[in-house]
Each structure stands twice: as C-alpha cells, then as structure tokens.
Amino acid sequence: MIIGYRSNFRPLSHDKLRSHVMWQRQCSYNTASSMDGFEEAKERIRESFSKVELSPSSYDTAWVAMVPSKHSLNEPCFPQCLDWIIENQREDGSWGLNPTHPLLLKDSLSSTLACLLALTKWRVGDEQIKRGLGFIETQSWAIDNKDQISPLGFEIIFPSMIKSAEKLNLNLAINKRDSTIKRALQNEFTRNIEYMSEGFGELCDWKEIMKLHQRQNGSLFDSPATTAAALIYHQHDKKCYEYLNSILQQHKNWVPTTYPTKTHSLLCLVDTLQSMGLHRYFKTEINSVLEETYRLWQQKKEEIYSNVAHCAMAFRLLRMSNYDVSSEELAEFVDEEHFFSTSGKFISDVAIIELHKASQLTINEKDDILDKINNWTGIFMQQKLLNNDFLDSKSKKEVELALRIFYVTYDRAENRRYIESYQENNFKMLKTAYRCGSMNNIDLLTFSMQEFELGLSQYQEEVEQLKRWYEDYKLEQVGLAQEYIYRTHLISVAVFFEHEFSNARIMYAKYAMFLTLSDDLFEHLASKDELLNIIELVQRWDEHTNVGFHSEKVKLFFTALYDTIEEVATNAQIKQGRNVKHHIIELFVEGLNSMLVDRVEWGTRIPSIEEYLRVSLSTFGGKCMVLTSQYVVGIQLCNYQSDDEIQDLCYCSGIVMRLLNDLQSFKRERSDSRLVNMVKLVMKQRSGTICEEEAIKHIKETIESNRRKLLRMVLQSKGKGSKVPQALKDLFWRTTKAVYFFYSDHDEYRSPNKVKHHINQVIYKPLHNR
C-alpha cells in the first residue's frame, strides 16, 4: 500500500535554498572577520622565519670562555664570553635559560657550575662566583631528583665539572658522586660518549675524536662546548678556532648550544606549526623552508645528514609535503647494533623518536629500510617504557606519544594536546636547555589558543544546527539515534577542521548520518518492499512524486534526504559554476544498490571475495562522502568516472575503510550466518584450512598494503605524473585516517569508548592553558 504522496511534501524552493546557502556563506565570512584580531600575532610569527637563532647557552658560552689564547695559556682566547657571563647572571645567582622553568634546576646547576669554572679559571667575577656558589648549595637537592629534566650527559659532565672545581679550589657545598661516571659508562650514554667529551677531559683520545668526528665546518658535532673542549685539552686546531670565531662574529659575545642553527630551527618551527594545526596560515613561508631543506637534502649537506634527528625530521616533513625523498638515505639506521656502534653521530631519545616517526611513512609495499627501522626503534622504546629507563617524566611522555601510529591518531585532539602542553617558555633539551629565540612563544601560544577556541565555538554551533535538523525531520522515528549527531560531526571535523569549511562539515555529518541510517534500514529496520521503494525514489529523483511512499518511515527518510541533497547540490553549483546534482545522486544510488545486494541477495548465497569487495566498497560510503564533499569545498574536477587515478584512490581507500570496519563488525556478527564479512569469506575460500586468527592476519596485511599504496598516491607530486588536485587526494587521506581512528582497535562508531572523550576534547571542553 502506498501512502503520503509527494504532493503532500513541500521542500524548500531553490530560491530559499540559495538564500540559505548565501546565509551560511555570510556566517563563514563573519567567522573569517573575527580572525582579523590575530593578524598582528600572525605577522610576528611570520617574521620569525627570517630571524632564526637559538637562545644563548650559558653552558656552551662558559666552555668557549675557558679556551686559552693561542699565544698564552694564562689568557682567555675569547674574553668577550667572560664579559657576557658576568653580565648575564640571574638574580638567584644562577645561569641558564632565561626565562627559566621550574623543571630545569639540573640545567641551571650545570650551566652555573660551568660559568663558575670559567670565572675561576681566569680569576674574574668574585662577586658572581660567590652568588653562584650560594645557588648550587641551596639547589643541590635537584641533582638526583627524577622529576627534574636532565640535560643530555648530565650524569657524566656534572660530576666531571665537580672534579674540575676541586682542582681550582672552588668550595662546592655538594656531595661527591665518584660512582656516577662509572654508572653512566655502563648505560645508554656510552653511545654518545664523544658528544659528551668535555665531561672526560684529558681521559679522552682527542686526536682520535678529531680524526673521526670533526666536521667540515670545523666543529665536533656542531657543539660549541665540545669544540671548545678540544681546544682546551688537545691542541690549537685552526678549524676549531674558525668555527668558534664564526659563531662569535654573529652573536658577538655568546654562543648557542648547537651551531649552525638555521635549518634545525626552521624545521622545528614548521613541525611546531603543524603540530598546533596552524601551518595553513604560513604556507608561503613553510614552502620556502621545505624547498631549501630539499635542496640541502639533494646535495647531501652536512647540516642535514650529520644529525640523526635532523635527518629523520627532514625526511618526515619533506615526504609528507609531497617531496620525492628516498628512504635509502636512512639505510645506515636499519640495524640497531650497527647503528649505535658505527654511526658516529650523536644519538639521543629525540633521535630515536624522530627515526620512529619517519619509519611510519612507508609508501611502498616492501620497504625494508623503513620497516626495519620501525621494528627496532619500536622495540627499543617499548623496552625503555618497560624498564622505566628515563631520567625524567618528560622523556617518558615523549616516548609514549611517539609509539602511537600517526595515521590512527585524531589530528584535532593532537593539536589540542600540543597546545596545552606548550608553555610560554617552551624549550628543548640537548646538553643544556634552549629555545628558538626567533619565535615569540607568547604570540605563538596566544594565537594557537585563540584559533583553537574559535573552532570550539564553531563546532558547538554546528552541532546545535544538526540537532535542529535532526528534530525537524524526525529522524529518530526512522531509527537514527541522536547520539550519531556527535559521532558524525566528530568525523567531519577530522576531515574538515578549518574554520572556512563549516558548511562542508555540516553536509559531511548529515551524509554520514544518512549512510548510517541507510545501513540500518537495509540491515534490519525496513522490509524489502520499503528498500526497493527508497531506491526507486532516489533513482527517479525529479519524478519522485509519481512514485509515492510505501510507509511513513520511507516518507520521513526520503523527505530528509531530498532536502539535504538539494541543498548540497545548490551549494555545490555555487562552488563549481555548474550543475553537479546528477553526479551526487548517482553516487548515493550506487551505495543503495550495493546495500540491496549485500542485505538481500547475499542472504541466499555467499559471494566470492572479488564480488564482495566490488560491492561492499560502495556500502561503506567512503567514495560517496569524498566525491560529494569535493564538490562542496570547491575542488574543480570533471569526469571523475573515467579518471584511472581517482578510481585507484577510491579503490585503495575503500579497501582500507571496508576491511577496518569488517575486522571490528566481525566480532559482533560472528554468530549471524545471514551477514557476510571478509573474515568469514577468507576462511571459507581456504576451505577451512586457516583459522580465524590467520584470516584476520591476512586481512590486516591487505589493509596495510592498500594503506601504503594510498599514501603513495596521495603524496605523488604533479611532476611524477599525478593529475588529481592535491586537495582531493588529501580528502581521501583524511577520510581514511578518520576511519582508522574509529575502527583500528574497536568499533568506536557503533560502540563508542574513546570517542566520547574526543567529542568533549574537540568540541566542548575549553583549553586549560590560559
């Protein structure tokens, strides 16, 4: 029986739809206007790209100050560094990063003791020495405190400086730690012993260290302190002097903790902006940095390749920005034992973390280099966690975060975490704490927080709009629970988090709800007649009034769908300059027909794996979501059906999304013989010769193979043959990444667990770092 003919339904007219769309565009304009207040801070951040330097290092400046003159061992070679030390003592008598941080007492102790050694050696600054000794006496409790962040090599260098102080008759009110060096030599620091050579003084074979590790710029490890120690304990090496002089020509009377700094600082700035979700505001500046980094990469410059962390970070940032960088350049890092024993490079936890991050960017089905690096760095960090082998809690947290797979994380939640952990006096740590002095950290923090909170207010308003839409169209009566508003909106934010895409997010969430509702209707909420009625209504879109509705449920469903697609099509036509409605409807019909095969035909027969994949890729809806979205955000594309590259993108992303869903849905569908699932099909095809565990392993390998191929296509540049707009390729990747988040460990879409926390973090909860 047919009820409720279309003549009883009054959709919005095209004029009203167009007015509504224009209103949404005006809202987007108002949102953009509210960003005007950020312009000054944004400009100051932009200026930091051209003023790159690190903060002064009291520790390294002190070591340079201790270098004797070429002409007399009783005179300093760089007296200007002594002047800087005298002029830059802090009020509490210490030296170190300025402004400091409560967790940097070990760094302050190390820097202060180095400055005291320099002043005492040249018999200047009696008052400063007295105040410095007082600081060490009152703060020496921090030496063994594990809550304090330790400079690299602290357990070697600090005790060594205590011994040097004794030789100079400096009266330190501090207990001796003669066993510290012995302990340090037995642990992980052994691999970095040359980098900490100043801590061993005359015990080092300086001639051998110079032979093996002196760089083209004359330094040892780009470290002013270690290079200065070579001049103090070894010989008057011309290249070492030239290196230190080149730094002082730039900074007059102080040195940073590492030099040269330009590439390192700029890569860190780019990484920080990406981690905060701010990189889109500085595209020109970031592109310039990456172009220069790529030039250095191609020319195999020491500035990139001499430091493991810099090399790995450069590889990661370049590859994810579509540069053609080969993993062959990381080949020397594939074997852990060989790596630590022969790399000749300074190795820190930061270097291991950066290597592990880089190793996740596999784009070839077989990439032995990145796979081997991923394996040993992962085991290495997991073992550190198991043994709690950390000098401080900050290092432990960094390792925990690094072990997560980047394409499984939720980007906006990661932006929030990074912003909240980013203090105004944010710092990094080598042998001493430092920060990129070019970056106005207050501006960066303020800008990132305002930008994030603007997103929160937008997202909250969008959820309210979706609630009103949901209630107006009575979707609860059709069978869609209201909780899906929050989950679908969370997916939409994962794909389009930028402020200017508010309209796209609302559309994406509505589409995701329709796909969810369609899936439930075809699975258990509707009869076969109702399903056929829905398909006919959509197929005869412009003539649906001649079809009618078989039930109130069908009427409610199609009414909401019709209005939504008409609105989407109007919006898309404004963006595209052409009518694309028939394409949008085509995509939805394809999904409905596939669902009919899945739920009706396969109820009586079992398909082959090939047929299953061909049909089920459409039932998940990824292709429909991506290709409809690209119209709404204005990506210009014609004839996608005949484009092989787009079809490959659809296939690989579809395989990943479908099979991720299958692995989780199989757990609840295992006992229902009516439902077809890839796990069941793999086991059946092998005639029962493999168990469930082996079938799941096979599917995971298929997912990973297609994930790699997808990322390879996404990162392929136009120069390498890609013709698809990068924005569309990114849309495929972001959608796939969102599905990874929802289905990697658990069906978070149907049975949410961590998703509830992320909804709060991404949409509702204000930032706490005010």
Protein Blocks (a to p, Z undefined) as FASTA:
>chain_A
ZZhifklpccddfklmmmmmmmmmmmmmmmmmmmmmmmmmmmmmmmmmmmgcddddfklm
mmmmmpccfkbckbcfblmlmmmmmmmccfkopacdddddfklmmmmmmmmmmmmmmmmm
nopaklmmmmmmmmmmmmmmmmmmmkbccdehklmmmmmmmmmmmmnopacdbdddfklm
mmmmmmmmlmmmmmmmmmnmmmpcfklmmmmmpcfkopahhiaklmmmmmmmmmccfklm
mmmmmmmmmnopaccfbdcfklmmmmmmmmmmmmnopmmmmmmmmmmmmmmmmmmmmnop
aklmmpmklmmmmmmmmmmnopacdfklmmmmmpmklmmmmnopacdfklmmmmmmmmmm
ccbfbafklmmmmmmmmmmmmmmmmnopafbfklmmmmmmmmpcfklpcfklmmmmmmmm
mcfkbccddfbccddfkbcfklmmmmmmmmmmmmmmmmmmmmmmmmmmmmmnommmnopa
fklmmmmmmmmmmmmmcfklmmmmmmmmmmmmmmmmmmmmmmmmpcfklmmmmmmmmmmm
mlmmmnopabfklmmmmmmmmmmmmmmmmmmmmmnopafklmmmmmmmmmmmmmmmmmmm
mmmbccdfklmmmmmmmmnommmmmmmmmmmnopacehkllmmklmmmmmmmmmmmmmmm
mmmmmmmmmmmmkbccfklmmmmmnnopacfklmmmmmmmmmmmmmmmmmmmmmpcfkno
pabdfklmmmmmmmmmmmmmmmmmocfklmccklmmmmmmmmmmccfbZZ
